[in-house]
Amino acid sequence: MNEIARDFQVLGFTFTQAFASALASMVLGYLGAMGLTAASGSRKSSATFRRALTALALLPNTLPIVFVIFSFMKYIPLARGFIGIIAIHTALNSGLAAIFIFQLLQSKVGSLAEVAYIENCT
Protein backbone atom coordinates (compact mmCIF):
# COMPACT_ATOMS: atom_id res chain seq x y z
CA MET A 1 0.00 0.00 0.00
CA ASN A 2 2.91 2.33 0.70
CA GLU A 3 4.19 1.91 -2.87
CA ILE A 4 0.84 3.00 -4.30
CA ALA A 5 0.86 6.16 -2.17
CA ARG A 6 4.40 6.93 -3.34
CA ASP A 7 3.38 6.37 -6.97
CA PHE A 8 0.48 8.80 -6.60
CA GLN A 9 2.80 11.33 -4.96
CA VAL A 10 5.17 11.10 -7.93
CA LEU A 11 2.24 11.38 -10.33
CA GLY A 12 0.98 14.47 -8.50
CA PHE A 13 4.43 16.06 -8.66
CA THR A 14 4.61 15.32 -12.39
CA PHE A 15 1.21 16.89 -13.11
CA THR A 16 2.02 19.94 -10.98
CA GLN A 17 5.36 20.44 -12.70
CA ALA A 18 3.84 19.98 -16.16
CA PHE A 19 1.05 22.47 -15.45
CA ALA A 20 3.46 25.08 -14.04
CA SER A 21 5.85 24.64 -16.98
CA ALA A 22 3.06 24.92 -19.54
CA LEU A 23 1.57 27.98 -17.85
CA ALA A 24 4.92 29.77 -17.65
CA SER A 25 5.71 28.87 -21.27
CA MET A 26 2.36 30.18 -22.48
CA VAL A 27 2.68 33.45 -20.54
CA LEU A 28 6.19 34.11 -21.85
CA GLY A 29 5.12 32.87 -25.28
CA TYR A 30 2.28 35.38 -25.34
CA LEU A 31 4.67 38.19 -24.42
CA GLY A 32 7.06 37.00 -27.12
CA ALA A 33 4.23 36.90 -29.65
CA MET A 34 3.35 40.49 -28.79
CA GLY A 35 7.00 41.40 -29.38
CA LEU A 36 7.01 39.62 -32.74
CA THR A 37 3.78 41.39 -33.67
CA ALA A 38 5.33 44.74 -32.80
CA ALA A 39 8.45 43.85 -34.81
CA SER A 40 6.52 42.86 -37.92
CA GLY A 41 5.91 46.00 -39.90
CA SER A 42 5.69 46.78 -43.58
CA ARG A 43 9.31 47.81 -43.98
CA LYS A 44 11.95 45.41 -45.25
CA SER A 45 14.18 46.01 -42.20
CA SER A 46 11.39 45.02 -39.82
CA ALA A 47 10.84 41.78 -41.74
CA THR A 48 14.53 40.97 -41.38
CA PHE A 49 14.37 41.83 -37.67
CA ARG A 50 11.29 39.60 -37.23
CA ARG A 51 13.05 36.69 -38.96
CA ALA A 52 16.05 37.16 -36.67
CA LEU A 53 13.79 37.18 -33.59
CA THR A 54 12.02 34.07 -34.85
CA ALA A 55 15.33 32.26 -35.31
CA LEU A 56 16.43 33.34 -31.85
CA ALA A 57 13.15 32.13 -30.32
CA LEU A 58 13.52 28.71 -31.96
CA LEU A 59 17.19 28.33 -31.03
CA PRO A 60 16.61 26.31 -27.81
CA ASN A 61 14.52 23.80 -29.79
CA THR A 62 17.31 23.20 -32.31
CA LEU A 63 20.08 22.70 -29.74
CA PRO A 64 20.63 19.35 -28.06
CA ILE A 65 18.64 19.23 -24.84
CA VAL A 66 21.68 18.37 -22.73
CA PHE A 67 23.40 21.57 -23.90
CA VAL A 68 20.48 23.67 -22.68
CA ILE A 69 20.34 21.85 -19.34
CA PHE A 70 24.07 22.19 -18.70
CA SER A 71 23.99 25.87 -19.69
CA PHE A 72 21.24 26.51 -17.16
CA MET A 73 23.06 24.58 -14.47
CA LYS A 74 26.27 26.52 -15.09
CA TYR A 75 24.89 30.06 -15.27
CA ILE A 76 21.89 29.80 -12.96
CA PRO A 77 22.89 28.14 -9.69
CA LEU A 78 19.29 27.61 -8.54
CA ALA A 79 18.39 25.54 -11.62
CA ARG A 80 17.84 22.37 -9.64
CA GLY A 81 14.74 20.77 -8.21
CA PHE A 82 11.19 21.82 -8.92
CA ILE A 83 11.97 25.43 -9.87
CA GLY A 84 14.89 24.31 -12.05
CA ILE A 85 12.73 21.89 -14.02
CA ILE A 86 10.13 24.60 -14.60
CA ALA A 87 12.80 27.14 -15.63
CA ILE A 88 14.42 24.76 -18.12
CA HIS A 89 11.11 23.68 -19.64
CA THR A 90 9.99 27.30 -19.88
CA ALA A 91 13.22 28.29 -21.63
CA LEU A 92 12.80 25.43 -24.08
CA ASN A 93 9.12 25.90 -24.86
CA SER A 94 8.43 29.64 -24.62
CA GLY A 95 10.02 30.45 -27.99
CA LEU A 96 7.99 27.80 -29.76
CA ALA A 97 4.84 29.00 -28.00
CA ALA A 98 5.64 32.57 -29.10
CA ILE A 99 5.88 31.50 -32.74
CA PHE A 100 2.63 29.53 -32.58
CA ILE A 101 0.73 32.34 -30.84
CA PHE A 102 2.16 34.91 -33.28
CA GLN A 103 0.99 32.85 -36.27
CA LEU A 104 -2.41 32.36 -34.66
CA LEU A 105 -2.79 36.09 -34.05
CA GLN A 106 -1.73 36.93 -37.59
CA SER A 107 -4.21 34.49 -39.13
CA LYS A 108 -7.07 35.71 -36.92
CA VAL A 109 -6.34 39.39 -37.47
CA GLY A 110 -6.00 38.79 -41.22
CA SER A 111 -9.36 37.01 -41.29
CA LEU A 112 -11.04 39.78 -39.32
CA ALA A 113 -9.57 42.43 -41.62
CA GLU A 114 -10.83 40.52 -44.66
CA VAL A 115 -14.34 40.27 -43.17
CA ALA A 116 -14.31 43.99 -42.40
CA TYR A 117 -13.26 44.75 -45.98
CA ILE A 118 -15.97 42.50 -47.43
CA GLU A 119 -18.66 44.06 -45.25
CA ASN A 120 -17.41 47.53 -46.22
CA CYS A 121 -16.48 48.53 -42.67
CA THR A 122 -13.11 50.01 -43.55
N, C-alpha and C positions, 0 to 999 in steps of 0.2 A: 504494500500500500504506500510505503514511503517513496518508492520509485515513481509511482504515478503522480504523486504530489510534486516531486521534483521535475518531472516531465512537463506538467502544467505550468510550473514556475518558469521554466525555460521557454515554453511556448508563449507565455504572457510577456516575458522580456522581449522576445523576438517581435511580437506584434506591436509592442510599445515603441521599440526602436524603429521598426519599419514605418509606423505612422508618423513619428517625429521627423524622420529623415525625409519622407515624402512631403510633409507639410513645409519643412524648411526649404526644400528644393523648389517647391511650387511658389513660395513667397519670393525667394530670390530670383526664380525664373520669371515671375511676373515683373519684377523690377528691371531685370535684364531686357525683357521684351519691350518695356516702356522706353528703355535706353536705345534699343535698336529702332524702335518706331521714331524716336526723335532724331536719330542719325540718318534715317532714310528720307532724303529730300529729292528734289528733282535735278539737282546739280550732279555732274559727273564725279566730283570730288567726294560728295556725300555717299554715293554708291560704292566708291572704293573704300571709304571709311567703314561703311556698313559691312562690306565683305570681310574686311580685316577684323572687325568685332565678332562676326560670325565665326571666322576661323579660330579666333582666340577663345570663344565660348565653347567650341567643340574640341579644343585641344586636350582636356583631360580624358575625353572618351577615346582619343586616338592613341594615347600613351599606354604602355603596359600598366596594369593596375598596381603592381608591386612598386613601380616607380613613384606613383602618386602617394601610396601609403608611406613609403620610406621618406619622401619629401616632407610630408606632414609630420612624421615622427621626428625628423631632424630639426625643422624650423619652428614647430609648435610643440612645446614640451608637454602640454596638457592633452595631447591627441591620443589618449589611451582611455579605455573603458567606454562607458555609455556615451559620454559627450564626444569622445574621439571618433567613435563609429558614426555618430550622426554628422560630425563635421566632415569626415572623409566622404561619406555618401552624398552630403549636400554639395561638396566641391565637385564631385564627379557628375552629379545629375542636374545641377542648376543651369548649366550652360545649355544642355539639351532641352530642358524645359523652357528656357528662354526662346530658343529657336522655334519650338513647337507652338508656344503661345504667340510669338510674333507672327508666324504664318497663319495661325487661326485668326488673329486680329485683322491681318491684312485681307484675308478672304472675306471675313464678315463685313468689314468696312467697305470693301470693293462692291460687295453685293448690295449693301444698303445705298451706296452712291448710285449704283445702276438703277435700282428701284426708284430712287428719288428723281433721276433723270427721265425715266420712262413715264412717271406720273407727273412730270412737268413741275416739280417742286424746287428746281434750282434756278 
